[in-house]
Amino acid sequence: MYLVYCDDSREKQVANPYQSLCAVILKDSSFKETESYMGYIIEQLVPEEKRDDFEFHAVDLFNGLGAFQGISREEALTIFDMCMDMVL
């Protein structure tokens, strides 16, 4: 069995005529490891007050919106790099 995670970049709060979609396909046997690693990233890099309802959304990451408000561009890119290391 495979699990698919999709992220749609279009958000109403960003005036952008472009839209991108990213998907990651995982074997179900990799789910626990992936979930643990994402939890580690959140614990290490996301401020404590934002962790409870934190979600990874690329549009928020690159525009400093939503869960990424108040997180520096450098920190946001570090989070993104760590997430990409997991799937590359």
Biopython code that builds the backbone (N, CA, C, O; Angstrom):
import numpy as np
from Bio.PDB.StructureBuilder import StructureBuilder

atoms = [
    (1, "MET", "N", (0.840, -1.173, 0.000)),
    (1, "MET", "CA", (0.000, 0.000, 0.000)),
    (1, "MET", "C", (0.888, 1.239, 0.000)),
    (1, "MET", "O", (1.961, 1.254, 0.604)),
    (2, "TYR", "N", (0.426, 2.262, -0.679)),
    (2, "TYR", "CA", (1.136, 3.527, -0.735)),
    (2, "TYR", "C", (0.258, 4.644, -0.185)),
    (2, "TYR", "O", (-0.962, 4.614, -0.341)),
    (3, "LEU", "N", (0.879, 5.624, 0.455)),
    (3, "LEU", "CA", (0.194, 6.807, 0.957)),
    (3, "LEU", "C", (0.661, 8.001, 0.141)),
    (3, "LEU", "O", (1.839, 8.091, -0.206)),
    (4, "VAL", "N", (-0.240, 8.911, -0.166)),
    (4, "VAL", "CA", (0.108, 10.080, -0.966)),
    (4, "VAL", "C", (-0.214, 11.344, -0.163)),
    (4, "VAL", "O", (-1.324, 11.508, 0.343)),
    (5, "TYR", "N", (0.768, 12.224, -0.057)),
    (5, "TYR", "CA", (0.586, 13.537, 0.562)),
    (5, "TYR", "C", (0.651, 14.572, -0.545)),
    (5, "TYR", "O", (1.603, 14.580, -1.326)),
    (6, "CYS", "N", (-0.331, 15.434, -0.628)),
    (6, "CYS", "CA", (-0.350, 16.495, -1.640)),
    (6, "CYS", "C", (-0.420, 17.857, -0.967)),
    (6, "CYS", "O", (-1.033, 18.010, 0.089)),
    (7, "ASP", "N", (0.213, 18.840, -1.589)),
    (7, "ASP", "CA", (0.152, 20.213, -1.100)),
    (7, "ASP", "C", (-0.111, 21.125, -2.285)),
    (7, "ASP", "O", (0.671, 21.180, -3.234)),
    (8, "ASP", "N", (-1.211, 21.827, -2.213)),
    (8, "ASP", "CA", (-1.620, 22.774, -3.239)),
    (8, "ASP", "C", (-1.149, 24.156, -2.806)),
    (8, "ASP", "O", (-1.469, 24.594, -1.701)),
    (9, "SER", "N", (-0.398, 24.847, -3.651)),
    (9, "SER", "CA", (0.214, 26.113, -3.264)),
    (9, "SER", "C", (-0.726, 27.303, -3.294)),
    (9, "SER", "O", (-0.392, 28.346, -2.732)),
    (10, "ARG", "N", (-1.863, 27.194, -3.912)),
    (10, "ARG", "CA", (-2.736, 28.368, -4.057)),
    (10, "ARG", "C", (-3.495, 28.626, -2.757)),
    (10, "ARG", "O", (-4.160, 27.743, -2.214)),
    (11, "GLU", "N", (-3.378, 29.839, -2.287)),
    (11, "GLU", "CA", (-4.095, 30.287, -1.100)),
    (11, "GLU", "C", (-4.742, 31.623, -1.419)),
    (11, "GLU", "O", (-4.193, 32.405, -2.196)),
    (12, "LYS", "N", (-5.867, 31.887, -0.849)),
    (12, "LYS", "CA", (-6.581, 33.135, -1.119)),
    (12, "LYS", "C", (-5.814, 34.358, -0.646)),
    (12, "LYS", "O", (-5.931, 35.423, -1.251)),
    (13, "GLN", "N", (-5.023, 34.231, 0.432)),
    (13, "GLN", "CA", (-4.359, 35.409, 0.970)),
    (13, "GLN", "C", (-3.128, 35.822, 0.167)),
    (13, "GLN", "O", (-2.534, 36.856, 0.472)),
    (14, "VAL", "N", (-2.724, 35.062, -0.837)),
    (14, "VAL", "CA", (-1.556, 35.405, -1.646)),
    (14, "VAL", "C", (-2.004, 35.718, -3.065)),
    (14, "VAL", "O", (-2.578, 34.871, -3.750)),
    (15, "ALA", "N", (-1.737, 36.934, -3.494)),
    (15, "ALA", "CA", (-2.105, 37.335, -4.864)),
    (15, "ALA", "C", (-1.049, 36.803, -5.817)),
    (15, "ALA", "O", (-0.030, 37.456, -6.043)),
    (16, "ASN", "N", (-1.280, 35.637, -6.373)),
    (16, "ASN", "CA", (-0.312, 34.971, -7.231)),
    (16, "ASN", "C", (-1.077, 34.245, -8.337)),
    (16, "ASN", "O", (-1.949, 33.427, -8.040)),
    (17, "PRO", "N", (-0.772, 34.524, -9.598)),
    (17, "PRO", "CA", (-1.497, 33.876, -10.685)),
    (17, "PRO", "C", (-1.043, 32.435, -10.934)),
    (17, "PRO", "O", (-1.647, 31.738, -11.749)),
    (18, "TYR", "N", (-0.004, 31.982, -10.256)),
    (18, "TYR", "CA", (0.542, 30.645, -10.482)),
    (18, "TYR", "C", (0.150, 29.707, -9.351)),
    (18, "TYR", "O", (-0.094, 30.127, -8.220)),
    (19, "GLN", "N", (0.097, 28.448, -9.685)),
    (19, "GLN", "CA", (-0.236, 27.434, -8.704)),
    (19, "GLN", "C", (0.643, 26.218, -8.965)),
    (19, "GLN", "O", (0.883, 25.852, -10.115)),
    (20, "SER", "N", (1.112, 25.606, -7.912)),
    (20, "SER", "CA", (1.867, 24.367, -8.077)),
    (20, "SER", "C", (1.314, 23.327, -7.120)),
    (20, "SER", "O", (0.703, 23.651, -6.101)),
    (21, "LEU", "N", (1.541, 22.092, -7.467)),
    (21, "LEU", "CA", (1.084, 20.977, -6.657)),
    (21, "LEU", "C", (2.246, 20.027, -6.484)),
    (21, "LEU", "O", (2.931, 19.680, -7.446)),
    (22, "CYS", "N", (2.463, 19.613, -5.259)),
    (22, "CYS", "CA", (3.545, 18.680, -4.964)),
    (22, "CYS", "C", (2.941, 17.466, -4.282)),
    (22, "CYS", "O", (2.033, 17.595, -3.461)),
    (23, "ALA", "N", (3.439, 16.297, -4.619)),
    (23, "ALA", "CA", (2.960, 15.079, -3.981)),
    (23, "ALA", "C", (4.148, 14.196, -3.616)),
    (23, "ALA", "O", (5.134, 14.111, -4.349)),
    (24, "VAL", "N", (4.028, 13.553, -2.485)),
    (24, "VAL", "CA", (5.021, 12.588, -2.034)),
    (24, "VAL", "C", (4.295, 11.264, -1.879)),
    (24, "VAL", "O", (3.245, 11.197, -1.240)),
    (25, "ILE", "N", (4.847, 10.219, -2.458)),
    (25, "ILE", "CA", (4.249, 8.900, -2.363)),
    (25, "ILE", "C", (5.154, 8.040, -1.488)),
    (25, "ILE", "O", (6.342, 7.878, -1.766)),
    (26, "LEU", "N", (4.566, 7.493, -0.427)),
    (26, "LEU", "CA", (5.317, 6.685, 0.538)),
    (26, "LEU", "C", (4.755, 5.280, 0.616)),
    (26, "LEU", "O", (3.547, 5.076, 0.500)),
    (27, "LYS", "N", (5.632, 4.317, 0.814)),
    (27, "LYS", "CA", (5.174, 2.978, 1.156)),
    (27, "LYS", "C", (4.623, 3.037, 2.573)),
    (27, "LYS", "O", (5.167, 3.743, 3.422)),
    (28, "ASP", "N", (3.569, 2.313, 2.830)),
    (28, "ASP", "CA", (2.992, 2.349, 4.171)),
    (28, "ASP", "C", (3.986, 1.891, 5.231)),
    (28, "ASP", "O", (3.891, 2.302, 6.388)),
    (29, "SER", "N", (4.934, 1.048, 4.850)),
    (29, "SER", "CA", (5.944, 0.585, 5.812)),
    (29, "SER", "C", (6.909, 1.697, 6.224)),
    (29, "SER", "O", (7.611, 1.564, 7.227)),
    (30, "SER", "N", (6.950, 2.791, 5.462)),
    (30, "SER", "CA", (7.813, 3.929, 5.784)),
    (30, "SER", "C", (7.085, 5.009, 6.580)),
    (30, "SER", "O", (7.695, 5.999, 6.983)),
    (31, "PHE", "N", (5.794, 4.825, 6.806)),
    (31, "PHE", "CA", (4.990, 5.874, 7.416)),
    (31, "PHE", "C", (5.478, 6.251, 8.810)),
    (31, "PHE", "O", (5.647, 7.436, 9.099)),
    (32, "LYS", "N", (5.705, 5.276, 9.673)),
    (32, "LYS", "CA", (6.113, 5.576, 11.053)),
    (32, "LYS", "C", (7.428, 6.344, 11.088)),
    (32, "LYS", "O", (7.561, 7.316, 11.831)),
    (33, "GLU", "N", (8.389, 5.916, 10.299)),
    (33, "GLU", "CA", (9.682, 6.596, 10.254)),
    (33, "GLU", "C", (9.519, 8.036, 9.757)),
    (33, "GLU", "O", (10.109, 8.961, 10.315)),
    (34, "THR", "N", (8.727, 8.215, 8.721)),
    (34, "THR", "CA", (8.486, 9.546, 8.165)),
    (34, "THR", "C", (7.794, 10.435, 9.185)),
    (34, "THR", "O", (8.197, 11.581, 9.386)),
    (35, "GLU", "N", (6.765, 9.923, 9.824)),
    (35, "GLU", "CA", (6.026, 10.678, 10.836)),
    (35, "GLU", "C", (6.925, 11.060, 12.009)),
    (35, "GLU", "O", (6.826, 12.172, 12.527)),
    (36, "SER", "N", (7.791, 10.158, 12.426)),
    (36, "SER", "CA", (8.727, 10.450, 13.518)),
    (36, "SER", "C", (9.702, 11.546, 13.129)),
    (36, "SER", "O", (9.985, 12.440, 13.926)),
    (37, "TYR", "N", (10.216, 11.483, 11.909)),
    (37, "TYR", "CA", (11.167, 12.493, 11.446)),
    (37, "TYR", "C", (10.506, 13.861, 11.353)),
    (37, "TYR", "O", (11.107, 14.861, 11.746)),
    (38, "MET", "N", (9.276, 13.925, 10.839)),
    (38, "MET", "CA", (8.564, 15.193, 10.760)),
    (38, "MET", "C", (8.311, 15.747, 12.162)),
    (38, "MET", "O", (8.409, 16.955, 12.379)),
    (39, "GLY", "N", (7.989, 14.874, 13.107)),
    (39, "GLY", "CA", (7.817, 15.300, 14.497)),
    (39, "GLY", "C", (9.099, 15.868, 15.073)),
    (39, "GLY", "O", (9.076, 16.853, 15.811)),
    (40, "TYR", "N", (10.218, 15.244, 14.733)),
    (40, "TYR", "CA", (11.527, 15.736, 15.179)),
    (40, "TYR", "C", (11.789, 17.140, 14.624)),
    (40, "TYR", "O", (12.240, 18.023, 15.354)),
    (41, "ILE", "N", (11.508, 17.343, 13.346)),
    (41, "ILE", "CA", (11.711, 18.655, 12.725)),
    (41, "ILE", "C", (10.876, 19.706, 13.450)),
    (41, "ILE", "O", (11.371, 20.785, 13.774)),
    (42, "ILE", "N", (9.617, 19.387, 13.700)),
    (42, "ILE", "CA", (8.738, 20.336, 14.388)),
    (42, "ILE", "C", (9.278, 20.635, 15.786)),
    (42, "ILE", "O", (9.348, 21.796, 16.190)),
    (43, "GLU", "N", (9.653, 19.611, 16.510)),
    (43, "GLU", "CA", (10.151, 19.787, 17.874)),
    (43, "GLU", "C", (11.419, 20.633, 17.926)),
    (43, "GLU", "O", (11.589, 21.447, 18.833)),
    (44, "GLN", "N", (12.300, 20.441, 16.961)),
    (44, "GLN", "CA", (13.580, 21.141, 16.973)),
    (44, "GLN", "C", (13.517, 22.556, 16.404)),
    (44, "GLN", "O", (14.255, 23.429, 16.861)),
    (45, "LEU", "N", (12.652, 22.803, 15.417)),
    (45, "LEU", "CA", (12.735, 24.052, 14.668)),
    (45, "LEU", "C", (11.503, 24.953, 14.723)),
    (45, "LEU", "O", (11.586, 26.122, 14.347)),
    (46, "VAL", "N", (10.391, 24.445, 15.172)),
    (46, "VAL", "CA", (9.178, 25.250, 15.210)),
    (46, "VAL", "C", (8.968, 25.746, 16.643)),
    (46, "VAL", "O", (9.041, 24.957, 17.585)),
    (47, "PRO", "N", (8.708, 27.038, 16.814)),
    (47, "PRO", "CA", (8.480, 27.558, 18.161)),
    (47, "PRO", "C", (7.372, 26.782, 18.874)),
    (47, "PRO", "O", (6.385, 26.379, 18.258)),
    (48, "GLU", "N", (7.549, 26.582, 20.165)),
    (48, "GLU", "CA", (6.638, 25.749, 20.955)),
    (48, "GLU", "C", (5.175, 26.171, 20.835)),
    (48, "GLU", "O", (4.289, 25.320, 20.761)),
    (49, "GLU", "N", (4.919, 27.475, 20.815)),
    (49, "GLU", "CA", (3.529, 27.944, 20.752)),
    (49, "GLU", "C", (2.855, 27.649, 19.415)),
    (49, "GLU", "O", (1.640, 27.805, 19.298)),
    (50, "LYS", "N", (3.615, 27.227, 18.406)),
    (50, "LYS", "CA", (3.036, 26.925, 17.093)),
    (50, "LYS", "C", (2.972, 25.425, 16.801)),
    (50, "LYS", "O", (2.477, 25.031, 15.745)),
    (51, "ARG", "N", (3.451, 24.598, 17.694)),
    (51, "ARG", "CA", (3.577, 23.161, 17.415)),
    (51, "ARG", "C", (2.269, 22.393, 17.400)),
    (51, "ARG", "O", (2.111, 21.476, 16.593)),
    (52, "ASP", "N", (1.324, 22.738, 18.268)),
    (52, "ASP", "CA", (0.110, 21.932, 18.415)),
    (52, "ASP", "C", (-0.669, 21.762, 17.118)),
    (52, "ASP", "O", (-1.147, 20.667, 16.822)),
    (53, "ASP", "N", (-0.799, 22.826, 16.348)),
    (53, "ASP", "CA", (-1.581, 22.735, 15.110)),
    (53, "ASP", "C", (-0.730, 23.031, 13.878)),
    (53, "ASP", "O", (-1.239, 23.492, 12.856)),
    (54, "PHE", "N", (0.567, 22.762, 13.984)),
    (54, "PHE", "CA", (1.497, 23.060, 12.898)),
    (54, "PHE", "C", (1.257, 22.140, 11.707)),
    (54, "PHE", "O", (1.105, 20.928, 11.865)),
    (55, "GLU", "N", (1.224, 22.726, 10.518)),
    (55, "GLU", "CA", (1.133, 21.972, 9.270)),
    (55, "GLU", "C", (2.140, 22.547, 8.285)),
    (55, "GLU", "O", (2.380, 23.754, 8.255)),
    (56, "PHE", "N", (2.719, 21.677, 7.491)),
    (56, "PHE", "CA", (3.650, 22.110, 6.458)),
    (56, "PHE", "C", (2.864, 22.499, 5.208)),
    (56, "PHE", "O", (2.216, 21.652, 4.593)),
    (57, "HIS", "N", (2.919, 23.759, 4.835)),
    (57, "HIS", "CA", (2.318, 24.232, 3.589)),
    (57, "HIS", "C", (3.354, 25.106, 2.897)),
    (57, "HIS", "O", (3.793, 26.115, 3.448)),
    (58, "ALA", "N", (3.739, 24.718, 1.695)),
    (58, "ALA", "CA", (4.795, 25.430, 0.973)),
    (58, "ALA", "C", (4.464, 26.900, 0.767)),
    (58, "ALA", "O", (5.346, 27.749, 0.898)),
    (59, "VAL", "N", (3.224, 27.216, 0.450)),
    (59, "VAL", "CA", (2.866, 28.613, 0.214)),
    (59, "VAL", "C", (3.064, 29.441, 1.477)),
    (59, "VAL", "O", (3.509, 30.587, 1.399)),
    (60, "ASP", "N", (2.745, 28.885, 2.626)),
    (60, "ASP", "CA", (2.969, 29.590, 3.882)),
    (60, "ASP", "C", (4.457, 29.714, 4.178)),
    (60, "ASP", "O", (4.931, 30.757, 4.627)),
    (61, "LEU", "N", (5.177, 28.641, 3.921)),
    (61, "LEU", "CA", (6.621, 28.630, 4.164)),
    (61, "LEU", "C", (7.317, 29.743, 3.393)),
    (61, "LEU", "O", (8.120, 30.484, 3.961)),
    (62, "PHE", "N", (7.019, 29.864, 2.120)),
    (62, "PHE", "CA", (7.730, 30.826, 1.277)),
    (62, "PHE", "C", (7.184, 32.244, 1.341)),
    (62, "PHE", "O", (7.802, 33.170, 0.816)),
    (63, "ASN", "N", (6.025, 32.425, 1.983)),
    (63, "ASN", "CA", (5.459, 33.760, 2.097)),
    (63, "ASN", "C", (5.334, 34.236, 3.544)),
    (63, "ASN", "O", (4.776, 35.303, 3.799)),
    (64, "GLY", "N", (5.849, 33.452, 4.491)),
    (64, "GLY", "CA", (5.799, 33.853, 5.889)),
    (64, "GLY", "C", (4.388, 33.960, 6.432)),
    (64, "GLY", "O", (4.092, 34.856, 7.223)),
    (65, "LEU", "N", (3.514, 33.053, 6.015)),
    (65, "LEU", "CA", (2.110, 33.084, 6.417)),
    (65, "LEU", "C", (1.778, 31.918, 7.339)),
    (65, "LEU", "O", (2.591, 31.018, 7.549)),
    (66, "GLY", "N", (0.567, 31.956, 7.883)),
    (66, "GLY", "CA", (0.063, 30.839, 8.685)),
    (66, "GLY", "C", (1.012, 30.450, 9.794)),
    (66, "GLY", "O", (1.454, 31.290, 10.578)),
    (67, "ALA", "N", (1.319, 29.174, 9.853)),
    (67, "ALA", "CA", (2.188, 28.646, 10.898)),
    (67, "ALA", "C", (3.605, 29.187, 10.825)),
    (67, "ALA", "O", (4.360, 29.074, 11.791)),
    (68, "PHE", "N", (3.976, 29.773, 9.691)),
    (68, "PHE", "CA", (5.329, 30.282, 9.520)),
    (68, "PHE", "C", (5.456, 31.772, 9.841)),
    (68, "PHE", "O", (6.537, 32.339, 9.680)),
    (69, "GLN", "N", (4.377, 32.416, 10.290)),
    (69, "GLN", "CA", (4.477, 33.821, 10.692)),
    (69, "GLN", "C", (5.426, 33.923, 11.871)),
    (69, "GLN", "O", (5.311, 33.176, 12.843)),
    (70, "GLY", "N", (6.355, 34.846, 11.777)),
    (70, "GLY", "CA", (7.307, 35.047, 12.861)),
    (70, "GLY", "C", (8.522, 34.150, 12.790)),
    (70, "GLY", "O", (9.453, 34.316, 13.577)),
    (71, "ILE", "N", (8.537, 33.201, 11.863)),
    (71, "ILE", "CA", (9.704, 32.348, 11.666)),
    (71, "ILE", "C", (10.546, 32.997, 10.573)),
    (71, "ILE", "O", (10.033, 33.329, 9.504)),
    (72, "SER", "N", (11.827, 33.175, 10.838)),
    (72, "SER", "CA", (12.689, 33.845, 9.856)),
    (72, "SER", "C", (12.765, 33.048, 8.562)),
    (72, "SER", "O", (12.525, 31.841, 8.544)),
    (73, "ARG", "N", (13.098, 33.730, 7.498)),
    (73, "ARG", "CA", (13.256, 33.080, 6.188)),
    (73, "ARG", "C", (14.303, 31.968, 6.288)),
    (73, "ARG", "O", (14.118, 30.886, 5.732)),
    (74, "GLU", "N", (15.388, 32.234, 6.988)),
    (74, "GLU", "CA", (16.453, 31.234, 7.152)),
    (74, "GLU", "C", (15.932, 29.989, 7.868)),
    (74, "GLU", "O", (16.227, 28.870, 7.449)),
    (75, "GLU", "N", (15.157, 30.170, 8.946)),
    (75, "GLU", "CA", (14.592, 29.031, 9.664)),
    (75, "GLU", "C", (13.597, 28.268, 8.783)),
    (75, "GLU", "O", (13.579, 27.037, 8.783)),
    (76, "ALA", "N", (12.777, 29.000, 8.040)),
    (76, "ALA", "CA", (11.805, 28.349, 7.161)),
    (76, "ALA", "C", (12.502, 27.507, 6.102)),
    (76, "ALA", "O", (12.064, 26.395, 5.804)),
    (77, "LEU", "N", (13.583, 28.028, 5.533)),
    (77, "LEU", "CA", (14.321, 27.264, 4.518)),
    (77, "LEU", "C", (15.028, 26.060, 5.125)),
    (77, "LEU", "O", (15.173, 25.032, 4.463)),
    (78, "THR", "N", (15.470, 26.172, 6.370)),
    (78, "THR", "CA", (16.067, 25.021, 7.058)),
    (78, "THR", "C", (15.025, 23.920, 7.223)),
    (78, "THR", "O", (15.318, 22.747, 6.990)),
    (79, "ILE", "N", (13.809, 24.295, 7.624)),
    (79, "ILE", "CA", (12.723, 23.326, 7.764)),
    (79, "ILE", "C", (12.452, 22.663, 6.408)),
    (79, "ILE", "O", (12.324, 21.441, 6.327)),
    (80, "PHE", "N", (12.365, 23.459, 5.363)),
    (80, "PHE", "CA", (12.113, 22.934, 4.026)),
    (80, "PHE", "C", (13.230, 21.963, 3.593)),
    (80, "PHE", "O", (12.949, 20.878, 3.083)),
    (81, "ASP", "N", (14.481, 22.360, 3.799)),
    (81, "ASP", "CA", (15.621, 21.495, 3.438)),
    (81, "ASP", "C", (15.560, 20.162, 4.172)),
    (81, "ASP", "O", (15.806, 19.113, 3.576)),
    (82, "MET", "N", (15.235, 20.196, 5.452)),
    (82, "MET", "CA", (15.163, 18.949, 6.217)),
    (82, "MET", "C", (14.042, 18.047, 5.695)),
    (82, "MET", "O", (14.200, 16.828, 5.624)),
    (83, "CYS", "N", (12.925, 18.647, 5.337)),
    (83, "CYS", "CA", (11.820, 17.857, 4.797)),
    (83, "CYS", "C", (12.212, 17.225, 3.454)),
    (83, "CYS", "O", (11.893, 16.066, 3.188)),
    (84, "MET", "N", (12.892, 17.987, 2.631)),
    (84, "MET", "CA", (13.307, 17.478, 1.323)),
    (84, "MET", "C", (14.383, 16.400, 1.461)),
    (84, "MET", "O", (14.415, 15.460, 0.665)),
    (85, "ASP", "N", (15.259, 16.521, 2.454)),
    (85, "ASP", "CA", (16.265, 15.481, 2.686)),
    (85, "ASP", "C", (15.600, 14.134, 2.923)),
    (85, "ASP", "O", (16.142, 13.096, 2.544)),
    (86, "MET", "N", (14.447, 14.145, 3.538)),
    (86, "MET", "CA", (13.745, 12.918, 3.863)),
    (86, "MET", "C", (13.264, 12.204, 2.602)),
    (86, "MET", "O", (13.266, 10.974, 2.552)),
    (87, "VAL", "N", (12.858, 12.947, 1.597)),
    (87, "VAL", "CA", (12.267, 12.301, 0.416)),
    (87, "VAL", "C", (13.213, 12.161, -0.758)),
    (87, "VAL", "O", (12.882, 11.501, -1.742)),
    (88, "LEU", "N", (14.380, 12.769, -0.672)),
    (88, "LEU", "CA", (15.332, 12.660, -1.794)),
    (88, "LEU", "C", (16.164, 11.421, -1.725)),
    (88, "LEU", "O", (17.005, 11.193, -2.595)),
]
sb = StructureBuilder()
sb.init_structure("model")
sb.init_model(0)
sb.init_chain("A")
sb.init_seg("    ")
for serial, (resi, resn, name, xyz) in enumerate(atoms, 1):
    if name == "N":
        sb.init_residue(resn, " ", resi, " ")
    sb.init_atom(name, np.array(xyz, "f"), 0.0, 1.0, " ", f" {name:<3s}", serial, name[0])
structure = sb.get_structure()
